[in-house]
Amino acid sequence: MKKIIITCLLLSACETNKSKPKFRKEIRTTYEIICKHPLGHIENFKVDKSNFMRPSNHRGGIWSFTTIDEVLIRSSNCHSSSKSIQMEQ
């Protein structure tokens, strides 16, 4: 019985911190990744340099990257080129 009470006290003493501090870095140059949606339309996504240069698992056919608006995208049939650089001021 003691173990159950101690366990309950320990579990109730733990706090969950749901609010994470967001550290948004200033993005001056954005790149564009263009993907074809499964329903047939084309979608353009603005990404930073690190997501443009190395989208996760791009050799496996599934692209996984995060847009500058912090939206996680997982898609296939995507394309990007360095010509799609856009400057933001």
N, CA and C atoms as an extended XYZ file, in Angstrom:
267
Properties=species:S:1:pos:R:3:atomname:S:1:resname:S:1:resid:I:1 pbc="F F F"
N         0.815       -1.190        0.000 N   MET     1
C         0.000        0.000        0.000 CA  MET     1
C         0.864        1.261        0.000 C   MET     1
N         1.989        1.181        0.753 N   LYS     2
C         2.902        2.316        0.787 CA  LYS     2
C         3.449        2.624       -0.601 C   LYS     2
N         3.768        1.571       -1.345 N   LYS     3
C         4.337        1.761       -2.676 CA  LYS     3
C         3.332        2.447       -3.609 C   LYS     3
N         2.072        2.099       -3.471 N   ILE     4
C         1.040        2.695       -4.321 CA  ILE     4
C         0.883        4.180       -3.990 C   ILE     4
N         0.881        4.504       -2.712 N   ILE     5
C         0.740        5.906       -2.294 CA  ILE     5
C         1.943        6.717       -2.743 C   ILE     5
N         3.140        6.170       -2.568 N   ILE     6
C         4.355        6.875       -2.989 CA  ILE     6
C         4.367        7.063       -4.506 C   ILE     6
N         3.946        6.049       -5.235 N   THR     7
C         3.899        6.149       -6.693 CA  THR     7
C         2.908        7.234       -7.128 C   THR     7
N         1.754        7.275       -6.492 N   CYS     8
C         0.754        8.299       -6.815 CA  CYS     8
C         1.278        9.700       -6.516 C   CYS     8
N         1.977        9.849       -5.393 N   LEU     9
C         2.541       11.150       -5.044 CA  LEU     9
C         3.615       11.578       -6.036 C   LEU     9
N         4.450       10.648       -6.442 N   LEU    10
C         5.500       10.977       -7.402 CA  LEU    10
C         4.912       11.349       -8.767 C   LEU    10
N         3.894       10.611       -9.196 N   LEU    11
C         3.283       10.907      -10.486 CA  LEU    11
C         2.522       12.225      -10.473 C   LEU    11
N         1.902       12.550       -9.369 N   SER    12
C         1.170       13.812       -9.298 CA  SER    12
C         2.115       15.000       -9.152 C   SER    12
N         3.330       14.770       -8.689 N   ALA    13
C         4.299       15.849       -8.522 CA  ALA    13
C         4.959       16.233       -9.845 C   ALA    13
N         4.915       15.350      -10.829 N   CYS    14
C         5.528       15.635      -12.125 CA  CYS    14
C         4.659       16.614      -12.904 C   CYS    14
N         5.297       17.582      -13.513 N   GLU    15
C         4.581       18.559      -14.313 CA  GLU    15
C         4.916       18.358      -15.773 C   GLU    15
N         3.955       18.606      -16.617 N   THR    16
C         4.214       18.577      -18.049 CA  THR    16
C         4.207       20.008      -18.546 C   THR    16
N         5.243       20.362      -19.230 N   ASN    17
C         5.364       21.710      -19.778 CA  ASN    17
C         4.998       21.639      -21.250 C   ASN    17
N         3.783       22.042      -21.578 N   LYS    18
C         3.314       21.943      -22.956 CA  LYS    18
C         3.755       23.126      -23.805 C   LYS    18
N         4.127       24.203      -23.184 N   SER    19
C         4.528       25.368      -23.968 CA  SER    19
C         6.032       25.338      -24.190 C   SER    19
N         6.413       25.193      -25.447 N   LYS    20
C         7.820       25.207      -25.811 CA  LYS    20
C         8.179       26.609      -26.282 C   LYS    20
N         9.334       27.081      -25.881 N   PRO    21
C         9.734       28.387      -26.422 CA  PRO    21
C        10.081       28.241      -27.902 C   PRO    21
N         9.563       29.152      -28.700 N   LYS    22
C         9.834       29.100      -30.136 CA  LYS    22
C        10.947       30.082      -30.459 C   LYS    22
N        11.977       29.563      -31.063 N   PHE    23
C        13.091       30.375      -31.485 CA  PHE    23
C        13.052       30.444      -33.002 C   PHE    23
N        12.435       31.483      -33.504 N   ARG    24
C        12.355       31.660      -34.952 CA  ARG    24
C        13.535       32.483      -35.395 C   ARG    24
N        14.308       31.916      -36.279 N   LYS    25
C        15.424       32.675      -36.809 CA  LYS    25
C        14.941       33.498      -37.998 C   LYS    25
N        15.610       34.580      -38.223 N   GLU    26
C        15.241       35.455      -39.327 CA  GLU    26
C        15.704       34.814      -40.630 C   GLU    26
N        14.775       34.650      -41.542 N   ILE    27
C        15.077       34.017      -42.820 CA  ILE    27
C        15.071       35.096      -43.892 C   ILE    27
N        16.218       35.309      -44.501 N   ARG    28
C        16.316       36.323      -45.548 CA  ARG    28
C        16.116       35.712      -46.934 C   ARG    28
N        16.622       34.536      -47.155 N   THR    29
C        16.496       33.879      -48.447 CA  THR    29
C        15.601       32.671      -48.296 C   THR    29
N        14.604       32.581      -49.140 N   THR    30
C        13.738       31.409      -49.121 CA  THR    30
C        13.871       30.673      -50.445 C   THR    30
N        13.644       29.406      -50.377 N   TYR    31
C        13.687       28.545      -51.553 CA  TYR    31
C        12.311       27.934      -51.737 C   TYR    31
N        12.084       27.365      -52.894 N   GLU    32
C        10.768       26.835      -53.195 CA  GLU    32
C        10.880       25.363      -53.582 C   GLU    32
N        10.056       24.540      -52.957 N   ILE    33
C         9.922       23.137      -53.338 CA  ILE    33
C         8.518       22.976      -53.894 C   ILE    33
N         8.429       22.411      -55.074 N   ILE    34
C         7.152       22.256      -55.772 CA  ILE    34
C         6.785       20.782      -55.760 C   ILE    34
N         5.569       20.475      -55.289 N   CYS    35
C         5.110       19.089      -55.209 CA  CYS    35
C         3.750       18.955      -55.889 C   CYS    35
N         3.519       17.777      -56.459 N   LYS    36
C         2.210       17.488      -57.035 CA  LYS    36
C         1.384       16.762      -55.978 C   LYS    36
N         0.221       17.305      -55.679 N   HIS    37
C        -0.684       16.731      -54.696 CA  HIS    37
C        -1.334       15.473      -55.272 C   HIS    37
N        -1.657       14.481      -54.445 N   PRO    38
C        -2.307       13.264      -54.964 CA  PRO    38
C        -3.638       13.532      -55.682 C   PRO    38
N        -4.296       14.645      -55.371 N   LEU    39
C        -5.548       14.980      -56.060 CA  LEU    39
C        -5.308       15.653      -57.406 C   LEU    39
N        -4.031       15.939      -57.726 N   GLY    40
C        -3.696       16.440      -59.054 CA  GLY    40
C        -3.218       17.876      -59.122 C   GLY    40
N        -3.461       18.688      -58.126 N   HIS    41
C        -3.016       20.078      -58.209 CA  HIS    41
C        -1.571       20.216      -57.726 C   HIS    41
N        -0.968       21.342      -58.089 N   ILE    42
C         0.428       21.620      -57.753 CA  ILE    42
C         0.476       22.526      -56.528 C   ILE    42
N         1.383       22.220      -55.603 N   GLU    43
C         1.561       23.047      -54.411 CA  GLU    43
C         3.001       23.521      -54.333 C   GLU    43
N         3.183       24.793      -53.978 N   ASN    44
C         4.501       25.384      -53.799 CA  ASN    44
C         4.727       25.613      -52.315 C   ASN    44
N         5.909       25.235      -51.829 N   PHE    45
C         6.240       25.387      -50.421 CA  PHE    45
C         7.513       26.211      -50.292 C   PHE    45
N         7.487       27.237      -49.442 N   LYS    46
C         8.683       28.039      -49.166 CA  LYS    46
C         9.426       27.413      -48.000 C   LYS    46
N        10.722       27.206      -48.196 N   VAL    47
C        11.561       26.579      -47.173 CA  VAL    47
C        12.834       27.404      -47.000 C   VAL    47
N        13.533       27.153      -45.893 N   ASP    48
C        14.818       27.796      -45.680 CA  ASP    48
C        15.918       26.993      -46.361 C   ASP    48
N        17.151       27.456      -46.246 N   LYS    49
C        18.258       26.834      -46.960 CA  LYS    49
C        18.519       25.400      -46.516 C   LYS    49
N        18.450       25.129      -45.213 N   SER    50
C        18.760       23.774      -44.741 CA  SER    50
C        17.728       22.764      -45.225 C   SER    50
N        16.448       23.139      -45.271 N   ASN    51
C        15.429       22.229      -45.780 CA  ASN    51
C        15.512       22.086      -47.301 C   ASN    51
N        15.975       23.127      -47.975 N   PHE    52
C        16.133       23.049      -49.423 CA  PHE    52
C        17.293       22.130      -49.811 C   PHE    52
N        18.418       22.291      -49.102 N   MET    53
C        19.614       21.515      -49.454 CA  MET    53
C        19.500       20.043      -49.058 C   MET    53
N        18.820       19.767      -47.964 N   ARG    54
C        18.746       18.392      -47.481 CA  ARG    54
C        17.355       18.029      -46.985 C   ARG    54
N        16.379       17.869      -47.891 N   PRO    55
C        15.086       17.352      -47.419 CA  PRO    55
C        15.259       15.897      -47.015 C   PRO    55
N        14.690       15.502      -45.916 N   SER    56
C        14.900       14.156      -45.382 CA  SER    56
C        14.407       13.087      -46.345 C   SER    56
N        15.198       12.042      -46.498 N   ASN    57
C        14.851       10.847      -47.268 CA  ASN    57
C        14.487       11.161      -48.718 C   ASN    57
N        15.137       12.146      -49.315 N   HIS    58
C        14.792       12.486      -50.688 CA  HIS    58
C        15.223       11.420      -51.689 C   HIS    58
N        16.151       10.567      -51.329 N   ARG    59
C        16.553        9.490      -52.251 CA  ARG    59
C        15.613        8.297      -52.173 C   ARG    59
N        14.831        8.213      -51.111 N   GLY    60
C        13.884        7.119      -50.974 CA  GLY    60
C        12.559        7.393      -51.656 C   GLY    60
N        12.410        8.559      -52.254 N   GLY    61
C        11.183        8.885      -52.960 CA  GLY    61
C        10.184        9.689      -52.143 C   GLY    61
N        10.335        9.706      -50.827 N   ILE    62
C         9.445       10.485      -49.974 CA  ILE    62
C        10.225       11.690      -49.464 C   ILE    62
N         9.743       12.862      -49.752 N   TRP    63
C        10.364       14.088      -49.272 CA  TRP    63
C         9.735       14.467      -47.949 C   TRP    63
N        10.554       14.828      -46.986 N   SER    64
C        10.070       15.264      -45.688 CA  SER    64
C        10.820       16.546      -45.344 C   SER    64
N        10.077       17.651      -45.214 N   PHE    65
C        10.700       18.929      -44.926 CA  PHE    65
C         9.715       19.802      -44.168 C   PHE    65
N        10.232       20.875      -43.593 N   THR    66
C         9.419       21.819      -42.832 CA  THR    66
C         9.446       23.165      -43.529 C   THR    66
N         8.284       23.761      -43.740 N   THR    67
C         8.206       25.053      -44.406 CA  THR    67
C         8.614       26.161      -43.435 C   THR    67
N         8.747       27.374      -43.956 N   ILE    68
C         9.121       28.492      -43.082 CA  ILE    68
C         7.980       28.848      -42.138 C   ILE    68
N         6.769       28.377      -42.411 N   ASP    69
C         5.626       28.570      -41.515 CA  ASP    69
C         5.502       27.437      -40.505 C   ASP    69
N         6.533       26.591      -40.422 N   GLU    70
C         6.628       25.463      -39.489 CA  GLU    70
C         5.566       24.393      -39.729 C   GLU    70
N         5.264       24.132      -40.993 N   VAL    71
C         4.346       23.058      -41.363 CA  VAL    71
C         5.186       21.898      -41.882 C   VAL    71
N         4.994       20.707      -41.313 N   LEU    72
C         5.740       19.526      -41.733 CA  LEU    72
C         5.071       18.931      -42.971 C   LEU    72
N         5.844       18.737      -44.037 N   ILE    73
C         5.344       18.199      -45.295 CA  ILE    73
C         6.036       16.868      -45.561 C   ILE    73
N         5.249       15.864      -45.905 N   ARG    74
C         5.778       14.575      -46.371 CA  ARG    74
C         5.073       14.276      -47.676 C   ARG    74
N         5.842       14.192      -48.749 N   SER    75
C         5.234       14.026      -50.054 CA  SER    75
C         6.212       13.359      -50.999 C   SER    75
N         5.688       12.822      -52.070 N   SER    76
C         6.522       12.318      -53.151 CA  SER    76
C         6.237       13.171      -54.384 C   SER    76
N         6.957       12.942      -55.438 N   ASN    77
C         6.777       13.672      -56.692 CA  ASN    77
C         7.001       15.168      -56.494 C   ASN    77
N         8.147       15.503      -55.888 N   CYS    78
C         8.500       16.906      -55.654 CA  CYS    78
C         9.697       17.291      -56.508 C   CYS    78
N         9.886       18.596      -56.653 N   HIS    79
C        10.979       19.120      -57.465 CA  HIS    79
C        11.471       20.419      -56.847 C   HIS    79
N        12.764       20.662      -56.961 N   SER    80
C        13.324       21.950      -56.543 CA  SER    80
C        14.568       22.219      -57.377 C   SER    80
N        14.841       23.473      -57.566 N   SER    81
C        16.081       23.863      -58.245 CA  SER    81
C        16.552       25.164      -57.630 C   SER    81
N        17.835       25.445      -57.796 N   SER    82
C        18.381       26.662      -57.192 CA  SER    82
C        17.895       27.909      -57.919 C   SER    82
N        17.239       27.768      -59.048 N   LYS    83
C        16.675       28.918      -59.754 CA  LYS    83
C        15.441       29.462      -59.043 C   LYS    83
N        14.884       28.692      -58.138 N   SER    84
C        13.652       29.119      -57.479 CA  SER    84
C        13.923       29.898      -56.195 C   SER    84
N        15.081       30.566      -56.128 N   ILE    85
C        15.428       31.366      -54.958 CA  ILE    85
C        14.647       32.667      -54.996 C   ILE    85
N        14.091       33.044      -53.851 N   GLN    86
C        13.378       34.305      -53.741 CA  GLN    86
C        13.955       35.075      -52.571 C   GLN    86
N        14.153       36.364      -52.760 N   MET    87
C        14.677       37.200      -51.681 CA  MET    87
C        13.508       37.863      -50.967 C   MET    87
N        13.516       37.810      -49.629 N   GLU    88
C        12.504       38.486      -48.828 CA  GLU    88
C        13.157       39.607      -48.047 C   GLU    88
N        12.479       40.719      -47.964 N   GLN    89
C        13.040       41.838      -47.215 CA  GLN    89
C        12.057       42.343      -46.215 C   GLN    89
